[in-house]
Amino acid sequence: MPLLLCFRSNVTDTATCDAVAMTALSYRRYMGVASEERRLICEVFEDLGPDAPTLCEGWSARDLAAHLVVRERRLDAAPGILIPALAAHTQRVQDEFATKPWPKLVDLIRSGPPTLSVFGIPGVDELANATEYFVHHEDLRRAQPGWTAREPEPRREAALWGALSRTARMSFRNSPVGIVLRRPNGEHIVAKKAPTPVTLTGEPSELLLLAFGRDQATVDYAGDATAVNRVRGLDLGL
């Protein structure tokens, strides 16, 4: 990150670069995970362009960006993201946003939710968007050739572990076998109480991606071989 910041700022002096890095680190301490992931995904959007692939089936980067804008800025259209009966209206609005110039579309994301949006209520952005922006940031990153997982960052992992504790039971509700989600430090969540439990071990960020149906998550499976295969075949997500 420090090198990236220096590169983006055209800074070449070592002392100045170190100062920029320290400023960035101090800044991130006061940013929530949602704000940080929002900033990062906008940088990746700009680097890759609107036609880049994503892990969201059938969506380019432009489609993903339009989805994020609709979710935050069009209360009338957002319900269709989850409610099939309302999906046609949501798609029409999303398609309209997708026609905007690419820099404008990215700026709508970068500027954050408008004041009158529910996500503009203090605290709601972090609670509701940390997961949303992390997952979609990875949808963009991991669809590119040669991607690598980011190094775990304690504050981000803590926030995602908290989110996972609230959503894991919903994500794994259809599992025919028990599910235990375990961090490398031994902390765990019982996501499904059922016979023949399977333990999934990974960083919270990776477990969360799996819970949202992303097969590219780096997770270890342990348990009865048949049970493990059944878990691998689950259609996961909220």
Residue pairs with C-beta under 8 A, 6 or more apart in sequence:
1 21
1 24
2 17
2 18
2 20
2 21
2 24
3 17
5 11
5 20
5 21
5 24
6 12
6 16
6 17
6 20
6 21
9 20
11 17
11 20
28 36
31 39
32 125
32 126
32 130
32 159
33 126
33 130
33 134
33 155
33 156
33 159
33 160
34 125
34 126
34 128
34 129
34 130
34 132
34 133
35 112
35 125
35 126
36 156
37 129
37 130
37 133
37 134
37 137
38 109
38 110
38 112
38 129
38 133
39 110
40 137
41 68
41 109
41 133
41 136
41 137
41 140
42 106
42 109
42 110
44 137
44 140
44 141
45 61
45 65
45 106
45 109
45 140
46 106
48 61
48 140
48 144
49 61
49 102
50 60
50 61
50 62
50 65
50 102
50 105
51 60
51 61
51 62
52 60
52 61
52 140
52 143
52 144
53 60
53 61
53 143
53 144
54 60
54 61
54 63
54 64
54 136
54 139
54 140
54 143
55 138
55 139
55 140
55 142
55 143
55 214
55 216
56 63
56 64
56 67
56 136
56 139
59 67
61 140
62 98
62 102
62 105
63 94
63 98
64 136
64 139
64 140
65 98
65 105
65 106
65 109
66 94
66 95
66 97
66 98
66 105
67 81
67 94
67 136
68 109
68 132
68 133
68 136
69 97
69 105
69 108
69 109
70 77
70 78
70 81
70 90
70 93
70 94
70 97
71 78
71 81
71 132
72 109
72 112
72 113
72 114
72 117
72 119
73 108
73 113
73 114
73 117
74 93
75 117
75 118
76 89
76 93
77 89
77 90
77 92
77 93
77 94
78 90
79 86
79 90
80 86
80 87
80 88
80 89
80 90
80 91
81 87
81 90
97 105
97 108
98 105
100 108
112 119
112 120
112 125
113 119
113 120
113 125
114 120
118 124
119 125
119 128
119 129
126 159
130 159
130 160
130 163
131 160
131 163
131 167
131 208
131 212
134 156
134 160
134 205
134 208
135 208
135 209
135 212
135 214
138 205
138 209
138 214
138 216
139 214
141 147
141 150
142 214
142 216
149 205
149 206
149 218
150 205
152 203
152 205
156 205
157 203
157 204
157 205
158 204
160 204
160 205
160 208
161 183
161 187
161 204
163 208
164 181
164 189
164 204
164 207
164 208
164 211
165 189
167 211
167 238
168 179
168 181
168 189
168 191
168 211
169 191
169 192
170 238
171 191
171 211
171 212
171 236
171 237
171 238
172 179
172 191
172 192
172 211
172 234
172 236
173 192
174 234
174 235
175 191
175 192
175 194
175 230
175 231
175 234
176 194
176 230
177 192
177 194
177 195
177 196
177 197
177 198
177 223
177 224
177 227
177 230
177 231
178 190
178 192
178 193
178 194
178 195
178 196
178 197
178 198
179 190
179 191
179 192
179 194
179 197
179 198
179 200
179 231
180 188
180 189
180 190
180 191
180 197
180 198
180 199
180 200
181 188
181 189
181 191
181 199
181 200
181 207
181 211
182 188
182 199
182 200
182 201
183 201
183 202
183 203
183 204
183 207
184 201
184 202
184 203
188 199
191 211
196 223
196 224
196 226
196 227
197 223
197 227
198 221
198 222
198 223
198 224
198 227
198 228
198 231
199 221
199 222
199 223
200 207
200 210
200 219
200 220
200 221
200 222
200 231
201 219
201 220
201 222
202 210
202 217
202 218
202 219
202 220
203 218
206 217
206 218
206 219
207 217
207 219
209 216
209 217
210 217
210 219
210 236
211 236
211 237
212 236
212 237
212 238
213 235
213 236
213 237
221 228
221 231
221 232
222 228
223 231
